[in-house]
Amino acid sequence: MTISLNAQKKFEALQIAVEAFLVDPGRITAIDRDQGLAVPRCDQHFAGFAVKSCIALTLLHMLTACTARPHVASEQARRADALFKMHCATAGETIKRTVSDIEGILLLKGRPAKTNYSDQFLMDDPYGSDLGGEGYIESFLKARHEPGRRYAALLKSPPAPDQNESIGYDYVDMADPVAGVRYRYTAYVDQPGKTDPKFALNYFPVILQKMPATGQMPRYGVTYDDISTHEDRVHWIAGSSLKVIDLKTNEVVAERIGYMIDRGQGVTAGGRSPWLLAARMAYPAFPGQHANQSGQAARFVEKVLAPVRNAKH
């Protein structure tokens, strides 16, 4: 039998489905693998609508991460919502001053190569999750952004340059605490298709170079910390601090405080990744429909330390 529902009833039905899943995942008959949306057995006719409405509901949550009313029935989730909203009041970006024409920076710590998708109490800064390993270092370099520009130049109608896009630095220094050596990382963009027909002409790999640093250390450093408390993690909340430091004066020039929450409270049914989905409920929010965290540190740092524009290779 076909059941006709108006828009209001459909929205209410979807809310019921979400609440039922978060309260008792065992009652589900349909799961959306991205959001963990589920439908109780008594409401099977709403399953198709719940899946189709997933994207719209996700966008709504992104826009209202810090203002939305609690939408889940469990007391655990209600406490988590309240704690998250309290953190939102202190989150945001603080920039005391900006500096221009910066050639290079010092990374005081790198990012782990492995992404934390669901480890509730691992204090590895899930909010600040970025490109891992050498990819994190590369995200700060000029060459990282060059392939896109070169590819655009090959088009018949190249887009106009975006004056707000990331530029990147000429070099990045980072110390190896084990070896006791400071290394300098640079990069260049190759085009192997010019000499090897096995490669397409629009293939521009970034080649990262590493060598012991000589001379003066960069004046400005970048670091991050996981500022989550145990109570935060009990409620699936992750907090992060990203700082730009004047290493000459030890002044914190700028800091971004951010928090995110998994409103599914750690549910992993259907291959769900709690911390990955928590990024969609973050403040400050990440860009894009899927809350892109890659390159987030470099984007913030460039707001504070404007790179010199004339590339030096």
N, C-alpha and C positions, 0 to 999 in steps of 0.2 A: 504494500500500500504506500502511496506517495504522500508525504506529509509536507504541507506548505507552511513556511515560516517567514514572518517579516524580518526586516533587518535587525530590529531590536531583540527579537527572540533568538535570532541566530547568534548575536553577540553574547547574550546571556548564556546560551547553550555552550559556547566556546569557553566562557569563564568557568562554567560548571565543570567542563571537561578538564581544564587545566588544574582546578582545585582538587578534583577527584584523583588525578594522577599524583599530585604532590603529597596528598594525604595518604593514599594507599595505592602504590604502583602495581600491586598484585591484581587490581581490578581492571587493568587496561585490556582493551581489545585492539587498539590501533595506536601506534607510536609514530610521531614524527622524529626522525633521527637527529635533526638539528636542535629542536627545542624541547624535546621530551614531552610534547603534548599527547594526551591520551584521552580515550573516551570510555566511560563506564559501560558495562555490558547492557545496562538498561537503556543506554542512549546510542546504540550502534548506528542508527540512521544519521547521527551527526558526524560520523567519522570522516566522510569525504569533505565536509565543510571545514572541519578542524584542520585538516592537512592543507587545504587550499588557503586558509586564512593565516597560516603560520607566518608568512613573510610580512603581511600587513601588521600582525600583532608584534612581531619583532621590531619593526620600525617604530611603532607606537611606544614600545618599552624603551628604545634607545633615546627617544625624544623626552621621555618622562622618567628617566632613571632615578632622579632624586626627588621627584614630586609625585610619582604615582602612588595611589593608595595600596596598601597590602592586598594582594589578590589571592592569597593562599590561606587555607583554613587552619593549618597546624600552628600551634603556639610557638614551636621552634622557628618557623618561617616568619611569624609576626615579630618575634624578638630580633631576628636577623634584619628585617626591614627597618626597624627602629634604630638599630645600631648603625646600619649603613647610612641612613639619613642624617644621623648625628655626625658621622665622619664627613659627609658631603659638605657640611657647614664650614669645615676647616680646610677642605681640599681646594686646589686650584694652582695657578702659576703666580709666582712672585719674582719680578725682575727689577732689581735695584738699579742697575745700569747696563748699558749695552756698549760693546767695543767693536770697532770696525777694522777691516783689513787684517784679519787673523790668518796666518799662513798654516799653522798647525796647532794641535792640542795634545794633551796627555790624558790617556784613559787610565784611571787609577785602578780599574778592575774590568775584566772582560765578562762576557755573558756565557753561561753554560751552553755546550753544544747540543744538549738534549732538552727538548721542550717538556715542561711539566704540564700534563693534561689533567691529572686527577689526584695527585698526591696532596691530600688535605693539609698536612702539617709540615711539608717541606718548605723551609723559609728561603726560597730562591727567587722571590719577587715576581710572582705570576703577572701582576699588573704591568710591570716593566718588561715582560717577555718581548724579545726582539729577535733579530737575526742572531743565530748562535755562532760561537767560535769565531773564526776569521771573518765570517760574514758580518759580524757586528763591527769589527774594525773597518772593513771595507765600506760599510754604510756611511762613514764619515768622510770618505775620500772623493775628490772630484771625479775620478775615473768611474765611480759607481753610477754617475748620472749621465755619462757621455754616450753610452750605447743608444739610449733612447733618442738623443739629439741627432746622432748620426743616422739612425734609421729614419727619423722624420725628414732629414735632408734628402733622402733618396726618393721620397714620395713626389708625385707629380705636382701636388698642391700642398707643400709643407705648412703645418699650422704655425700661427704667429708665436714667437717665443713667449713663454710664461715668465713674467718678471718675478713671480712669487715662488717659483720652483726652487728646490734645494740646489745649492752650488757645490758644496763639499770643500774640504781642505786639501792643501797640497800634500801634507803628511800627517801621520798620527803616530805618536810615541806611546809605548806601553812597556812597563817593566816586567821581567820574568823574575818573580820572587825566589824561585828555586835556584836559578843560575846567577842571580844578582846582577843581571845585565838589562839595560834599557835598550829596547829595539825601536827602530824607526821603520814604519810601514809606508810605502808609496805604491802607486798602481798606475798602469797604463792600459789603454784599450788596443787590442790587436785586431787585425782584419785578415785572417789567414786565407780568405777566398781570393785575395789579390794574387797569390802565388800558388795556391793549391786548389784545383778545380773540385776537389771533394767537398769543399765548404762553400756555402752560399755567400754571395757578396754582402748580404745584409746580416751576417753573423759577426758580432763584435764582442768577443770574450774579454772580460776584465782580468788582467794578470796582476796579482798581488806580489809585491816584493818586500823582503824583510832583511834588514842588516843592523848590526850594532850601531846605536846612535852615538854621534860625536858632537861636541860643541854644547851649546847652552840648551837646557831643558825648556820646553814651552812654558809660558807664564801661566796658562790657564789649564785647569784639570777638570775632568768630568767623572763623577762617581754616582753610584746608586745604592740604596739600602732597602731591604724589606722591613717595613715598619709595622707589620701586622702584630697584634697581640694574640695570645693563646685564645682569648675569648673571640676575637675576630675569626680565627680559623675554625673554631667550633661551629660558627655560624656561616662558614664558607665565604668569608670576606678577606680580601687581600689588599694590603696597603703598601704604597711605594713612595720613596723619596728619590728624586733625581736632582743632583746639584751641579752647578758650575762654580768652581772655586778659583779665586785669585791665589795662586801658589806663592806669590811674593809677599802678600799681606795676610794670607789665610782667611780672607773675607769670602763669605758665600755670596757670590754676585747674583745668583738666581737659583730658585728651587721650584720644582713642580711636585706637589703632593697629590697623589691619586689613589682612588679606591674603586674596587669592583666587587660585585656580589653574584654568586650563583643562586638564583632564586629557585632552582631545582634542589638546592641543599644536598648536592653530592650524588644525585641519582645518576647511575651509569647504565641503566637499562637501554637496550637497543644501540649500544656503542656510543652513548652520550659522553662528551668530554666536559666535565664541570668547569674547569678553568678556561677552556676555550670559549665556552658559551658565556661565562661571566664577563668576558671582555665586551659583550654587547650590553651589559648593564654596568657601565663604568662612568665615573666622573673624576676628572674631565673625560669626555667621551672620545673614542677613537674614530677616525674617519671611515666612511664607506658603510655599505649595508652589512658587511660581514665583520665590521670593527677591526680594521687592519692595524695590527700592532707593529709590524715590521718597519724599521727605520724611525720609530717614534723618538728615540733618544736624540738622533741626529737632527730631527726636525725642531725639537725644543732648543737644542744647543745653538743652532743657527739663528734663532730668534735673539740670542744673547750675544754670541760671538760671530759677527758677520764675516764670512770668509773673503779673503782677497779675491778679486775676480779674474785677474790675469794669471792663468794656470802656469805653473812652473813644473816641468817634468824633468 
